[in-house]
């Protein structure tokens, strides 16, 4: 009995050592990823709210390096997707003193991370929208943009935070959709109009007379939509004067 007790204790100790050894890469990755939290939050606050402390290039580069180490230590979907968010944020921050080639390299890196992350965790609507935007930046209008956009809508149709980005991608890639996809996307735009009582965001997406024409076409059968949409456009035009 005494020897059995020692054996059980030994196995418990050994199990603890093995567990700690297996958990170390995850812990190390989490510790490295935390180093990028500050700069990620800065990019998010400026992007979504237009307020907050703007991220500086040294902090962005340090954050990317930290996430590189996190991915190397624990190459799981969440780490790839987190790094893609930071890299895209860096590429799209206009005031950073970096070359166009560097921005393109960041977008290509983000595309690779998104492909890897979404391959393992496909039910990520925001990440699919990010992939569509990255492909738009790299390739322009293409089926790659369309496919990623449709996946974003399929996986998270009710996520209001990405409705403006999706509408912009719909307008930019209208020629690449099939007739069936156009019908489906038109219904999707109408759904977002109906479900969101604050609709000025739809006017904010408009950048040209063609955009306005398409949005009006989507809303052609909605009672009162043309007048309300026109009112939002007029309000934004006055603000710009």
Buried (B, 14 or more C-beta within 10 A) or exposed (E): EEEEEEEEEEEEEEEEEEEEEEEEBBEBBEEBBEBBEBBBEBBBBBEEEEEBEEBBEEBBBBBBEBBBBBBEBBBBBBBBBBBBBBBBBBBBBEEBEBEEEEBEBBBBBBBBBBBBBBEEBEEBBBBBBBBBBBBBBBEEBBEBBBBBBBBBBEBBBEBEEBBBBBBBBBBBBBEBBEEEBBEEBBEBBBEBBEEEEEBBBBBBBBEEEEBBEBBBEBBEEEEEBEEBBEEBBEEEEEEEE
